[in-house]
Amino acid sequence: MRLTDFTLELDSPLRTASAEILEREGWLVGLDPDVDDVPARGVGEATPLPGWTESPSACADALATARESGSDPDAAEAPAARHAITLARADATGRADDRRLADHLAESVGFPTPGPAASVPVNATVGEGSAAAAARAARRAVDDGVQALKLKAGSRPLAEDLDRVRAVRREVGPAVEIRVDANGAWDRTTARRALDAMADIGVSYVEQPLPVNDLNGHVALRDELPVDVALDESVREFGIDRVLEAGAADVVICKPMVLGGVDRTVDAARKARAAGVDPVVTTTIDGVIARTAAVHAAAAIPDVRPCGLATGSLLREDLAPDPAPVERGTIDVPGGPGIAGDAFDDYVFDDCAFDDRAVE
């Protein structure tokens, strides 16, 4: 198992209600049939995000343990490490079988025919900033073909957040979907006020309005207010089964790096659909290999809602050229086989090519 470490700087700091992200550190995983127990070459990516997955040092240890055990994913139970190894193995299987990763994922959990989609709709994220700046960013995204917007909230007074959401709604009109992500910043009283006001604005759902541990509070919000509740951090904390059993969400956010692989992501989506809950696939601001794999995972989910996969532009540079760029609000799924054929091989198996990776 070949491991190559990398660091990717963000184009600008990404601020959430609880943290600021400046760069992404991770490892490329390469499996070769001449060395590893795989039928063809396979590539994967581990990009841990502390607070969401294991730490970078724990990820490195898990990958090293897995390499010593013959790239056994069960030896890398840390989520980002497992994501990389299981992805590389699935990529190798797809290449050997001449099948897209999306086809393999859909079949593995029993999603119905006619099979995975050819493209996936995406949302655009409108970050922190003034109401005027948010409206301008929303207008640019809609002019580019995006029909779903996610606004970050929770790091400022509620009145200012509501002003931003209203400004965006005035700018884009009633047909564009608006979502709001509070990252667990509100208490129950503030969340009730927020969701009540956002119902009047036409917000489709509010993501993680309450702290991660407050499942009962999210159940109460669903019962009391007309805006849907989406859970993200709580899925990480409790797991998909407990969130669904509690009836705490109308929408669940499924992050492959956090869940430990695209296989677990599609299985979580299957469970959510069976419970009448919508899954939405998003990244953790990953490199292009993990991001492309997340596109396959989203495509494997029938009639998936716009997903948070348009994150490549947040990186100052990427691991390799993107085989699945955003165009007019959608991402076409690479034709394969595997993740994207041999599109990433030079960057995983050739150190010189990786050092000379293109700036996006």
TORKE-773353 format. One record per residue (C-alpha): residue number from 1; residue in three letters; x, y, z. Coordinates in Angstrom, 1 decimal. Example, Ala and Ser with C-alpha at 12.3 -4.5 7.8 and 13.67 -1.06 7.14 Angstrom:
// TORKE-773353
ATOM  num  residuo      xx      yy      zz
ATOM    1      ALA    12.3    -4.5     7.8
ATOM    2      SER    13.7    -1.1     7.1
//
This chain:
// TORKE-773353
ATOM  num  residuo      xx      yy      zz
ATOM    1      MET     0.0     0.0     0.0
ATOM    2      ARG     1.5     3.3    -1.1
ATOM    3      LEU     1.0     6.4     1.1
ATOM    4      THR     1.8     9.9     0.1
ATOM    5      ASP     1.1    12.8     2.4
ATOM    6      PHE    -0.2    16.2     1.3
ATOM    7      THR    -1.3    19.6     2.5
ATOM    8      LEU    -3.8    21.8     0.6
ATOM    9      GLU    -4.3    25.4     1.5
ATOM   10      LEU    -7.7    26.9     1.3
ATOM   11      ASP    -8.1    29.9    -1.0
ATOM   12      SER    -9.4    31.9     2.0
ATOM   13      PRO   -10.1    30.9     5.6
ATOM   14      LEU   -13.4    29.1     6.0
ATOM   15      ARG   -15.2    30.2     9.2
ATOM   16      THR   -18.0    28.3    10.8
ATOM   17      ALA   -19.8    29.0    14.1
ATOM   18      SER   -17.2    27.0    16.0
ATOM   19      ALA   -13.9    27.0    14.0
ATOM   20      GLU   -11.8    28.4    11.3
ATOM   21      ILE   -10.3    26.1     8.6
ATOM   22      LEU    -7.1    27.2     6.9
ATOM   23      GLU    -5.8    24.1     5.2
ATOM   24      ARG    -6.5    20.4     4.7
ATOM   25      GLU    -3.9    17.8     5.5
ATOM   26      GLY    -4.1    14.2     4.4
ATOM   27      TRP    -2.8    11.1     2.6
ATOM   28      LEU    -3.2     9.5    -0.8
ATOM   29      VAL    -3.5     5.8    -0.8
ATOM   30      GLY    -2.5     3.7    -3.8
ATOM   31      LEU    -3.1    -0.1    -4.2
ATOM   32      ASP    -1.3    -2.0    -6.9
ATOM   33      PRO    -2.1    -5.6    -8.0
ATOM   34      ASP     1.6    -6.4    -8.1
ATOM   35      VAL     1.9    -5.7    -4.4
ATOM   36      ASP    -1.5    -5.6    -2.8
ATOM   37      ASP    -4.4    -8.1    -2.9
ATOM   38      VAL    -6.4    -6.2    -5.5
ATOM   39      PRO    -7.4    -7.0    -9.1
ATOM   40      ALA    -6.3    -3.7   -10.5
ATOM   41      ARG    -4.9    -0.4    -9.4
ATOM   42      GLY    -7.0     1.6    -6.9
ATOM   43      VAL    -6.7     5.0    -5.4
ATOM   44      GLY    -8.1     6.6    -2.2
ATOM   45      GLU    -7.8     9.7    -0.1
ATOM   46      ALA    -7.8    10.2     3.7
ATOM   47      THR    -8.3    13.9     4.7
ATOM   48      PRO    -9.1    13.9     8.4
ATOM   49      LEU   -10.8    16.9     9.9
ATOM   50      PRO   -10.2    17.2    13.7
ATOM   51      GLY   -13.5    17.4    15.6
ATOM   52      TRP   -15.2    15.4    12.8
ATOM   53      THR   -12.9    12.5    12.2
ATOM   54      GLU    -9.7    11.3    13.9
ATOM   55      SER    -6.8    13.6    14.2
ATOM   56      PRO    -4.1    13.7    11.4
ATOM   57      SER    -1.7    11.8    13.7
ATOM   58      ALA    -4.3     9.1    14.5
ATOM   59      CYS    -5.1     8.8    10.8
ATOM   60      ALA    -1.4     8.3    10.0
ATOM   61      ASP    -1.2     5.6    12.7
ATOM   62      ALA    -4.3     3.9    11.4
ATOM   63      LEU    -3.0     3.9     7.8
ATOM   64      ALA     0.4     2.5     8.9
ATOM   65      THR    -1.4    -0.3    10.8
ATOM   66      ALA    -3.5    -1.1     7.8
ATOM   67      ARG    -0.5    -1.2     5.6
ATOM   68      GLU     1.3    -3.6     7.9
ATOM   69      SER    -1.8    -5.8     7.8
ATOM   70      GLY    -2.0    -5.9     4.0
ATOM   71      SER    -4.3    -2.9     3.4
ATOM   72      ASP    -7.0    -4.5     5.6
ATOM   73      PRO    -9.7    -1.8     6.1
ATOM   74      ASP   -10.8    -3.4     9.3
ATOM   75      ALA    -7.4    -2.5    10.7
ATOM   76      ALA    -8.1     1.2    10.0
ATOM   77      GLU   -11.4     1.8    11.8
ATOM   78      ALA   -10.5     5.5    12.1
ATOM   79      PRO   -13.0     7.0     9.7
ATOM   80      ALA   -10.8     9.0     7.3
ATOM   81      ALA    -8.3     6.1     7.1
ATOM   82      ARG   -11.0     3.6     6.5
ATOM   83      HIS   -12.5     5.9     3.9
ATOM   84      ALA    -9.2     5.9     1.9
ATOM   85      ILE    -8.6     2.2     2.0
ATOM   86      THR   -12.1     1.1     1.2
ATOM   87      LEU   -12.2     3.6    -1.6
ATOM   88      ALA    -9.0     2.4    -3.1
ATOM   89      ARG   -10.3    -1.2    -2.9
ATOM   90      ALA   -13.6    -0.2    -4.5
ATOM   91      ASP   -11.8     1.7    -7.2
ATOM   92      ALA    -9.7    -1.3    -8.0
ATOM   93      THR   -12.8    -3.6    -8.2
ATOM   94      GLY   -14.6    -1.1   -10.4
ATOM   95      ARG   -11.7    -0.9   -12.8
ATOM   96      ALA   -11.3    -4.7   -12.9
ATOM   97      ASP   -15.0    -5.1   -13.6
ATOM   98      ASP   -15.2    -2.0   -16.0
ATOM   99      ARG   -18.0    -0.5   -13.9
ATOM  100      ARG   -18.4     3.0   -12.3
ATOM  101      LEU   -18.1     3.3    -8.6
ATOM  102      ALA   -21.7     4.6    -8.5
ATOM  103      ASP   -23.0     1.4   -10.0
ATOM  104      HIS   -21.2    -0.8    -7.5
ATOM  105      LEU   -22.5     1.4    -4.6
ATOM  106      ALA   -26.1     1.4    -5.7
ATOM  107      GLU   -26.1    -2.4    -6.2
ATOM  108      SER   -24.4    -3.0    -2.9
ATOM  109      VAL   -27.3    -1.5    -0.9
ATOM  110      GLY   -30.1    -2.5    -3.2
ATOM  111      PHE   -31.2     0.8    -4.6
ATOM  112      PRO   -33.7     0.2    -7.4
ATOM  113      THR   -33.1     0.3   -11.2
ATOM  114      PRO   -32.7     2.2   -13.5
ATOM  115      GLY   -29.5     2.7   -11.6
ATOM  116      PRO   -27.4     5.7   -10.6
ATOM  117      ALA   -27.9     9.1   -12.1
ATOM  118      ALA   -25.6    10.6   -14.8
ATOM  119      SER   -25.3    13.8   -12.9
ATOM  120      VAL   -25.8    15.2    -9.4
ATOM  121      PRO   -27.3    18.7    -8.5
ATOM  122      VAL   -25.3    20.7    -6.1
ATOM  123      ASN   -25.9    23.6    -3.8
ATOM  124      ALA   -23.7    26.7    -3.4
ATOM  125      THR   -22.5    27.8     0.0
ATOM  126      VAL   -22.8    31.4     0.9
ATOM  127      GLY   -20.3    32.1     3.7
ATOM  128      GLU   -20.1    34.7     6.4
ATOM  129      GLY   -20.4    38.4     5.4
ATOM  130      SER   -22.8    41.2     5.3
ATOM  131      ALA   -26.3    41.0     3.9
ATOM  132      ALA   -25.3    42.8     0.8
ATOM  133      ALA   -22.3    40.5     0.3
ATOM  134      ALA   -24.5    37.4     0.8
ATOM  135      ALA   -27.0    38.7    -1.8
ATOM  136      ARG   -24.2    39.3    -4.3
ATOM  137      ALA   -22.7    35.8    -3.8
ATOM  138      ALA   -26.1    34.3    -4.1
ATOM  139      ARG   -26.8    36.1    -7.4
ATOM  140      ARG   -23.5    34.9    -8.8
ATOM  141      ALA   -24.3    31.3    -7.9
ATOM  142      VAL   -27.8    31.5    -9.4
ATOM  143      ASP   -26.5    33.1   -12.6
ATOM  144      ASP   -24.1    30.1   -12.8
ATOM  145      GLY   -27.0    27.7   -12.7
ATOM  146      VAL   -27.3    26.8    -9.1
ATOM  147      GLN   -30.8    26.3    -7.7
ATOM  148      ALA   -30.0    25.6    -4.1
ATOM  149      LEU   -28.1    27.9    -1.7
ATOM  150      LYS   -26.8    27.2     1.8
ATOM  151      LEU   -26.2    30.1     4.1
ATOM  152      LYS   -23.9    29.9     7.1
ATOM  153      ALA   -25.4    31.3    10.3
ATOM  154      GLY   -24.9    31.2    14.1
ATOM  155      SER   -21.7    33.3    14.5
ATOM  156      ARG   -23.5    36.6    14.8
ATOM  157      PRO   -26.7    37.9    16.4
ATOM  158      LEU   -29.9    36.2    15.1
ATOM  159      ALA   -31.3    39.5    13.8
ATOM  160      GLU   -28.2    39.9    11.5
ATOM  161      ASP   -28.5    36.3    10.2
ATOM  162      LEU   -32.2    36.9     9.4
ATOM  163      ASP   -31.3    40.1     7.6
ATOM  164      ARG   -28.8    38.1     5.4
ATOM  165      VAL   -31.4    35.4     4.7
ATOM  166      ARG   -34.0    38.0     3.7
ATOM  167      ALA   -31.5    39.8     1.5
ATOM  168      VAL   -30.7    36.6    -0.4
ATOM  169      ARG   -34.4    35.7    -0.8
ATOM  170      ARG   -35.1    39.2    -2.2
ATOM  171      GLU   -32.2    38.8    -4.6
ATOM  172      VAL   -32.9    35.3    -6.0
ATOM  173      GLY   -36.7    35.2    -5.8
ATOM  174      PRO   -39.0    32.4    -4.6
ATOM  175      ALA   -37.9    29.6    -6.9
ATOM  176      VAL   -34.4    29.1    -5.5
ATOM  177      GLU   -34.1    26.8    -2.5
ATOM  178      ILE   -32.5    28.4     0.5
ATOM  179      ARG   -31.0    26.3     3.3
ATOM  180      VAL   -29.4    27.7     6.5
ATOM  181      ASP   -26.6    26.0     8.5
ATOM  182      ALA   -26.3    27.1    12.2
ATOM  183      ASN   -23.6    24.5    13.1
ATOM  184      GLY   -25.2    23.9    16.5
ATOM  185      ALA   -24.8    27.5    17.6
ATOM  186      TRP   -28.3    28.2    19.0
ATOM  187      ASP   -30.1    27.4    22.2
ATOM  188      ARG   -33.7    26.2    22.1
ATOM  189      THR   -35.3    29.6    22.5
ATOM  190      THR   -33.1    31.2    19.8
ATOM  191      ALA   -33.7    28.2    17.5
ATOM  192      ARG   -37.5    28.5    17.8
ATOM  193      ARG   -37.3    32.2    17.0
ATOM  194      ALA   -35.0    31.5    14.0
ATOM  195      LEU   -37.1    28.7    12.5
ATOM  196      ASP   -40.3    30.6    13.0
ATOM  197      ALA   -38.9    33.6    11.1
ATOM  198      MET   -37.3    31.4     8.4
ATOM  199      ALA   -40.6    29.8     7.7
ATOM  200      ASP   -41.9    33.2     6.6
ATOM  201      ILE   -38.8    33.7     4.4
ATOM  202      GLY   -39.2    30.3     2.7
ATOM  203      VAL   -36.2    28.4     4.0
ATOM  204      SER   -36.5    24.7     3.2
ATOM  205      TYR   -34.5    23.4     6.1
ATOM  206      VAL   -32.2    24.6     8.9
ATOM  207      GLU   -29.1    22.4     9.5
ATOM  208      GLN   -28.0    21.6    13.0
ATOM  209      PRO   -29.9    24.5    14.7
ATOM  210      LEU   -29.1    23.1    18.2
ATOM  211      PRO   -26.0    21.7    19.8
ATOM  212      VAL   -24.8    18.2    18.8
ATOM  213      ASN   -26.1    16.4    21.9
ATOM  214      ASP   -29.6    17.8    21.9
ATOM  215      LEU   -31.5    15.2    20.0
ATOM  216      ASN   -34.6    15.8    22.1
ATOM  217      GLY   -34.5    19.5    21.3
ATOM  218      HIS   -34.4    18.7    17.6
ATOM  219      VAL   -37.4    16.4    17.9
ATOM  220      ALA   -39.3    19.2    19.6
ATOM  221      LEU   -38.4    21.7    16.8
ATOM  222      ARG   -39.7    19.2    14.2
ATOM  223      ASP   -43.0    18.9    16.2
ATOM  224      GLU   -43.5    22.6    16.8
ATOM  225      LEU   -42.3    24.5    13.7
ATOM  226      PRO   -42.9    24.2     9.9
ATOM  227      VAL   -39.3    24.4     8.7
ATOM  228      ASP   -37.5    21.1     8.2
ATOM  229      VAL   -34.6    20.2    10.5
ATOM  230      ALA   -31.4    18.7     9.1
ATOM  231      LEU   -28.8    17.0    11.3
ATOM  232      ASP   -25.1    16.9    10.5
ATOM  233      GLU   -22.8    17.0    13.6
ATOM  234      SER   -25.4    14.9    15.4
ATOM  235      VAL   -25.1    12.2    12.8
ATOM  236      ARG   -21.3    12.2    13.5
ATOM  237      GLU   -21.9    12.0    17.2
ATOM  238      PHE   -24.7     9.5    17.5
ATOM  239      GLY   -24.6     7.6    14.2
ATOM  240      ILE   -27.4     7.4    11.6
ATOM  241      ASP   -29.3     4.6    13.4
ATOM  242      ARG   -29.9     6.5    16.6
ATOM  243      VAL   -30.7     9.8    14.8
ATOM  244      LEU   -33.4     8.0    12.8
ATOM  245      GLU   -34.8     6.1    15.8
ATOM  246      ALA   -35.1     9.3    17.7
ATOM  247      GLY   -37.1    11.0    14.9
ATOM  248      ALA   -34.8    14.0    15.2
ATOM  249      ALA   -34.4    14.9    11.5
ATOM  250      ASP   -36.2    15.5     8.3
ATOM  251      VAL   -32.9    15.6     6.4
ATOM  252      VAL   -29.5    13.9     7.3
ATOM  253      ILE   -26.2    15.2     6.1
ATOM  254      CYS   -23.9    12.3     5.0
ATOM  255      LYS   -20.2    13.1     4.8
ATOM  256      PRO   -18.2    10.1     3.5
ATOM  257      MET   -15.0    11.1     5.2
ATOM  258      VAL   -16.8    11.3     8.5
ATOM  259      LEU   -18.9     8.2     8.1
ATOM  260      GLY   -15.8     6.2     7.2
ATOM  261      GLY   -16.4     5.6     3.5
ATOM  262      VAL   -18.6     6.0     0.5
ATOM  263      ASP   -20.0     2.5     1.2
ATOM  264      ARG   -21.2     3.6     4.6
ATOM  265      THR   -22.6     6.8     3.1
ATOM  266      VAL   -24.8     5.1     0.6
ATOM  267      ASP   -25.9     2.6     3.3
ATOM  268      ALA   -26.8     5.5     5.6
ATOM  269      ALA   -28.8     7.0     2.7
ATOM  270      ARG   -30.7     3.8     2.3
ATOM  271      LYS   -31.6     3.7     6.0
ATOM  272      ALA   -32.7     7.3     5.9
ATOM  273      ARG   -35.0     6.8     2.9
ATOM  274      ALA   -36.5     3.8     4.5
ATOM  275      ALA   -37.4     6.1     7.5
ATOM  276      GLY   -38.8     8.8     5.3
ATOM  277      VAL   -35.8    11.1     5.8
ATOM  278      ASP   -33.9    12.7     2.9
ATOM  279      PRO   -30.1    12.2     2.7
ATOM  280      VAL   -27.8    14.9     1.4
ATOM  281      VAL   -24.2    14.1     0.6
ATOM  282      THR   -21.5    16.7     1.4
ATOM  283      THR   -17.8    16.8     1.6
ATOM  284      THR   -15.5    17.9     4.4
ATOM  285      ILE   -13.6    20.2     2.0
ATOM  286      ASP   -11.6    17.2     0.6
ATOM  287      GLY    -9.2    16.8    -2.3
ATOM  288      VAL   -10.4    15.9    -5.7
ATOM  289      ILE   -10.2    12.1    -5.2
ATOM  290      ALA   -12.5    12.0    -2.2
ATOM  291      ARG   -14.7    14.7    -3.8
ATOM  292      THR   -15.2    12.7    -7.0
ATOM  293      ALA   -15.9     9.6    -4.9
ATOM  294      ALA   -18.6    11.6    -3.1
ATOM  295      VAL   -20.2    12.5    -6.4
ATOM  296      HIS   -20.5     8.7    -7.1
ATOM  297      ALA   -22.0     8.2    -3.7
ATOM  298      ALA   -24.6    10.9    -4.3
ATOM  299      ALA   -25.4     9.6    -7.8
ATOM  300      ALA   -26.1     6.1    -6.3
ATOM  301      ILE   -29.0     7.6    -4.3
ATOM  302      PRO   -32.2     7.9    -6.4
ATOM  303      ASP   -33.5    11.4    -6.8
ATOM  304      VAL   -31.0    12.9    -4.5
ATOM  305      ARG   -31.5    16.5    -3.4
ATOM  306      PRO   -28.8    19.1    -4.3
ATOM  307      CYS   -25.7    18.1    -2.5
ATOM  308      GLY   -22.8    20.0    -0.9
ATOM  309      LEU   -20.1    18.8    -3.4
ATOM  310      ALA   -19.1    22.1    -5.0
ATOM  311      THR   -16.2    22.6    -2.7
ATOM  312      GLY   -13.2    22.4    -5.0
ATOM  313      SER   -13.2    26.1    -5.5
ATOM  314      LEU   -12.4    26.5    -1.8
ATOM  315      LEU    -8.9    25.1    -2.3
ATOM  316      ARG    -6.0    27.2    -3.5
ATOM  317      GLU    -4.6    24.1    -5.2
ATOM  318      ASP    -5.9    20.6    -5.6
ATOM  319      LEU    -4.3    17.2    -5.8
ATOM  320      ALA    -5.0    16.8    -9.6
ATOM  321      PRO    -7.2    18.2   -12.3
ATOM  322      ASP   -10.8    17.7   -11.6
ATOM  323      PRO   -12.6    15.1   -13.7
ATOM  324      ALA   -16.0    16.1   -12.3
ATOM  325      PRO   -16.3    19.9   -12.3
ATOM  326      VAL   -19.4    21.9   -11.5
ATOM  327      GLU   -21.3    23.1   -14.6
ATOM  328      ARG   -24.6    24.9   -14.5
ATOM  329      GLY   -25.4    23.7   -11.0
ATOM  330      THR   -24.7    20.1   -11.6
ATOM  331      ILE   -21.7    17.6   -11.6
ATOM  332      ASP   -21.5    14.9   -14.3
ATOM  333      VAL   -20.5    11.6   -12.8
ATOM  334      PRO   -17.2    10.4   -14.5
ATOM  335      GLY   -17.8     7.4   -16.8
ATOM  336      GLY   -15.2     5.3   -15.0
ATOM  337      PRO   -14.3     2.6   -14.6
ATOM  338      GLY   -14.0     2.9   -10.8
ATOM  339      ILE   -13.7     6.5    -9.6
ATOM  340      ALA   -12.5     8.1   -12.8
ATOM  341      GLY   -10.4     5.5   -14.7
ATOM  342      ASP    -6.7     6.2   -14.5
ATOM  343      ALA    -7.2     9.9   -14.1
ATOM  344      PHE    -5.4    10.1   -10.7
ATOM  345      ASP    -2.8     7.3   -11.2
ATOM  346      ASP     0.1     9.6   -12.0
ATOM  347      TYR    -0.6    11.7    -8.9
ATOM  348      VAL    -0.8     8.8    -6.6
ATOM  349      PHE     1.9     6.5    -7.9
ATOM  350      ASP     4.4     9.0    -9.3
ATOM  351      ASP     5.9    11.4    -6.8
ATOM  352      CYS     7.1    13.8    -9.5
ATOM  353      ALA     3.6    14.2   -11.0
ATOM  354      PHE     2.2    14.9    -7.6
ATOM  355      ASP     4.8    17.5    -6.9
ATOM  356      ASP     3.9    19.2   -10.1
ATOM  357      ARG     0.1    19.1    -9.6
ATOM  358      ALA    -1.9    21.8   -11.3
ATOM  359      VAL    -3.2    24.8    -9.5
ATOM  360      GLU    -6.9    25.0   -10.0
//
